[in-house]
Amino acid sequence: MTRFSITRRQALFLFVICTISSKLQTLPCLISEDVGSNLWLVLLFGGAIDAIFFALIIWANQLCPNMTFYELLCKIIGKFFAKIVMLVLIVYFLFTALMPYEAVRNVFANNLFDTLPWQSFSIFLIFAVGYLVFCGLKTIGRSAELYLVILVTCVTLLFLLGIFTANFENILPLFDAKIGKIANSYVDHSLWFGDYMIFFCLIGRIDTSKQALKFWDALIYLGLIVFYALGYVTFYCLYTNLAGSQTSLLSSISSFSLIELSIGRADWFLVLICQIASVLSLSSYTYCIADALNNIIGKKHYAICAIVAVAIIYVVDLFLFSHTGASINAYLHLTGVVALIVQTSLPVLYILCTGFYKSKAKRSNL
């Protein structure tokens, strides 16, 4: 179906927007609690690992460009085990989707509309996300194409507002953290990395008649990580030891800028626009859940899968953060190792399956 196809340009734009949501919201605040001024090193460490796996996925996708991950698994390991992998993806993307969901909650429920109950207010968010997911991958890709330039511009302006007021001496010394501590922090927060995982639901749906994924796409990701590292450094230089008490880099990095009007902080307009990244990334992860669920039940009831996906996200978030009072640190500590296992094992599985598939194809042609 055409509504489930996407161009390489749209796929990359969606990938970039997901990195904005995952890397520039709560993650720097959490990392700064572990490693202080070396939070940017954790970002570079995790970003380098992600770039390697992203390049491997691109290489494997070039071997089987027009076959979805599920179709490849069915051919190599069978439908039963392929559905187990889809179930793993559902669980992974469920917990990943809770991150942008909570990021929107921090901005709207805790800062802008703190008197409104989030359980009721979030229904509007769930409805918007559900509509995007129901419309299909093409709609989400076109939305990413529409908003990317606006989002990058707003992020850049927020960074500049912070750079002009930051004291960069606060980041010194630059390399005083042990590699083990940086690695441990990366593992604990690995759920915020692995943005390339969305390609397991995009591969096979990218229109290769125009252009397929290229190896320099991984270099684009590395360039983004370096750019985000500048924001991490600026963020810490502004708040130093108080960086861990903030809720979001994007909503905090410009708070010391001299843009004050009678109506309040003018930079909040930039912060609000940046929340589009959270909505689109949440829609992407929800689509991944619906697509994997649709594969499990036989690709016949995508609309029902979309409804179930948004309902699960709403209920799980309500249970985890509203009823049990679970902290984000405890949440990430419990999911960090599991997320890292999934982020490393699935690319390896994909590479092995593409290798077996090409080997079988060569033997059949002999």
N, C-alpha and C positions, 0 to 999 in steps of 0.2 A: 504494500500500500504506500502511496506517495507521501502520506502524512507521517510515515515512519522512516523517511529518508532524510539525509542531511548532507550538506556540502562540507568539504574539508575546512573551508573558511569558517562556516558556522560552528563546526565541531571545535576548532581551535579557540574561537571567541568564547564559546561556552566553557571550555577548559580554563581559559584565563579568568573568567568571571568566578568560577569555582575557587580558583586560587585566591582571589581577592577576599571572598567570604571566609575561607578556611584560615588564611594566614594573617589577616589584618583586623580580626575582631578580638576574640578573647585569648587566642593563643599566645601572643607576646606577654600578656599580663600573667598567664599561668607559668610560662617559661621563666620569667624574671624572678618568680618566687624560688625557683630551683637554683639558677646560676647567676642571678643578678645582672651585672653589666655584660656578661658573656651570652646574653640571650640571642644575639645576632649570630653567634657561632653555631648554636643549635639549629638555627634556621638554615645556615649554609651547609651544615653537616647533613641534615635531613633532605635538603633540596638537592644536594649532589647525589644522594642515594636514589631519590625519586627520578632524577634525570636519567640515571643509568637504566632503571627499570622501564621508563618511558621509551627510551631508545630501543630496548629489547622488544617491547610491544610493537613499535613501529616496524622493526625488522621482521618480526613474525607476521605482522599484518600484510607486509608486502609479498609474502609467500602465498597467503590466502586472502586477498583483498576483498572478495565479494562474498565471503562466508561469515556468518555470525558466529560468535563464540559458542553458543548453544549448539548450532548445527555441526560445528567442528567436533565438539565433545561427543555428540551422538554418533558420529562416524567412527571415532577412535575408541572411546571407552563405553559406548552404549547409552541408551536413554536413561536407564535407572541411575547410573552414576552421574550423568549429566544433570539430572534433576536434583541430585544431592548438591552438586556445585551451585546450581541456581538457588537452592535453599540457603547455602552459605552466603551468597551474594545478597539475598533478601535481608538476612540478619545484619550483615555488614553495613549495607546502605541504610537500614533502619536507624542504627546508632549513629551513622554519619549524618543523616538528615536531621537528627536532633540538635546538631551543633548550630547550623544556621537558624533553625527554629528558635533556639534559646538566644541567639544573637539578636534576633528581631525582638524577642521578649525583653531583653535587657534595655534596648533603646526605647521601645514604646511603653511597655508596662512599668518599668522602673524609673524612667526619666521624663517622658512626655505625658503619659496618661496614667500616672501612678495611682489614681483614684478609681480607675476602671478595673474590674476583675479580668485577669488575663484569660481565664477559662472561657469567658464569653467573647472577649475581644478577639481572641485567636481564631474564632470560627470564621471571621472574615478572611484571615490569612489562609486558612485551610481551604476555604471555598475558592479563592483565587488560584492557589497552587493546584487544587483538584481540576479546575477548568483548564489550566495550561497542560496538565498531564493528559487529560482527556482529549484535548485537541491534537496531541501527538508530538513526536520529536521535532517535526518540521517547524511547528509553531514556537517551540522552545528555542530552536536554533535561530529562527528569524528574530525573536525577541533579544537574544544575545547579540545578534548582528546590529540591531537597532540601538542597544544601550551601551555597548562596549566603550565607544569613544567618550560618551558622557561620563561613564563610571571612571575610566582612566583619568579623565580631566579632573574630576572631583577629588579623586585620591591624590593626584599630583598637587592640587591646590592645598589640600589639607596638609600634605607633607611640607610644602613650602611655608605655610603658616607656622608650622612647628619649627622648621629649620631656622627661621629668622629670630626666634626667641630662645632657642636651645643653647645651653652652655656645653660644648662638646668636650670640655676637659673632664666632665663627669664620667665619660666612658673609659678613661684611662685607669689602669693599664689595659691594653687591648687583649693580651693573651695570658691571663693569669689563671685560667680554669684548666683543670685536668681533663684529658680526652675522655676518661671514664665517666666523669660527672656529666659531660656534654652528651655522651652516648646514652646514659641512663635517662636523662631528661628527654632525649629524643624518643626513647622507647615508651616512656610514660605518656607521651603526647603524640604517639604515632598515628592516632586516629585523625589528627589534624593534617597529617601528610598523606601521601598516596593519592593525590588528585587524579593521577593517571587511571585509577580504577574505573572511572566512568567510561573509559574506552572499551571496557569489556561488554558494555551495552550499546556502544556506538559502532564498533567494528562490524563490518558487513552491511551497515546501513549508510555508510559514507559513500556518496556518489563518486566512484572512481573514474567515471567517464570524463569528468572534468579535471579532477586532481586528487591523488591519494595522499596519505600521510607521508611526510618527508623527514629525513633524519635531522634537518636543521630545526624542526619543531621542538626537539629536545633542547636545542640551544636557546630558543625563544623562552623556554621555561627557565633555564638558568639565568637569562637576563632579567626575568621577572624576580627571581629570588634575590639577585644582587640589588635590584631596586627596592624590594621589600626590606632588605637588610638595612638600607639607609633609613627607612622609616623606623625600624626597630632601634637603631642607634639614637635617632632623634627622640623617640618616645622615652627611652631610658634617661637620656640627658635632661629631659624635662622633669621627670618624676623621681629619678634615682631609686632610693629604697622604697618609695611609695608606688612604684610602677605595678607591683603585684596586687595592690588594692583597687586598681582601676578595673572597669568592666569591659572596655573595648579600646583598642588603639585608635580607631577612626574617630570615636567620639571624644577622645581625650587629647590627641596630639595637637589640636589647635586651640585648646582652652585658654592658653596664656597669650594668644595673639591679641593685638590691640584693635579688635573689631567688635566694638560694643555699641549697640544702638539702644534707643529707648524701649524697643521691643525685646531686647535680650541679645543673645549671641547670634550674629548673622551667619556664622559658620555652620550652624545647625542645619541650614538648608543643604549644604554639601553633605553633611552626615546623613540626612534623610534620603538624599538621592542615592548615596552609597548602599543603603539598605535594599535597593533593587538587586544588588549582587546576591544578598542573602536569599531573597525571594526566588531568583532564578536558579541559584545553586540548590535550594530546597526542592524546587520543581524538578531539577535534573535528577537528584537522588531519589525522589519519589517516583519519577518515571522509570528509573532503574529497578526499583522494587516492583512496580507494576509489570514491567517487561519480563523480569525473571519469574514472577508469579504466573504470568500468562504463558510462559514456556512450560511451566510445570503442569498446568491444567490443560494444555493442548492448543493454545493460540486461537481460542474461540470466543473468549469473553473478556476482551481487553478493558472495556468500559467498567465492568464489575471489578476487575483487578485494580483499576485506578481508584475507584471508590474505596475499596478495601485498604489500599496502600495509605491514603490520606487518613482514613479512620484509625488505622493502627498507629500512625505517627501521633495523632492527637491523644489517643488513649494512653500510649506508652509514656509520652511526655507528661501527661497529667498524673500518672502513677509515680514516675520516677522523681519529678521535681516539685509536685504540688502536695502529694499525700505523704511521701516518705521523707521529704526534706533532704534528699540526697544532694551532696555538694558536687560541684563540677570536678573538683580534684579527685574525690573518691570515684566518681564515674570514669574519669580518664585512667586512673590507676588500674581499675578492674578491666578496662577494655583495651589498654595499651598493647599488652603482649599479644592478645588474640588478634587485634587489628594488624600488628606487624607480621604475624604468621600468614594471615590472609593476603596481605600486600606483597609478600615475597613468594608464596607458594603458587598463587594463581598465574603470575607471569611465567614462572617456570613450567607450570602445567601447559600453558598456552604454547610456549616454545616447543615443548616436547610433542604436543599433539600436531602442530604444524609440520614438524620434522617427520613424524610418522606418516602424515597424510601425503606429503610430497614424495616420500620414499615409496609408499604404496602406488601412487600415481605413476612414478617412473617404472616400477615393476610391471604395472598393467600395460604400459606402452611398449614394453619390450616384446 
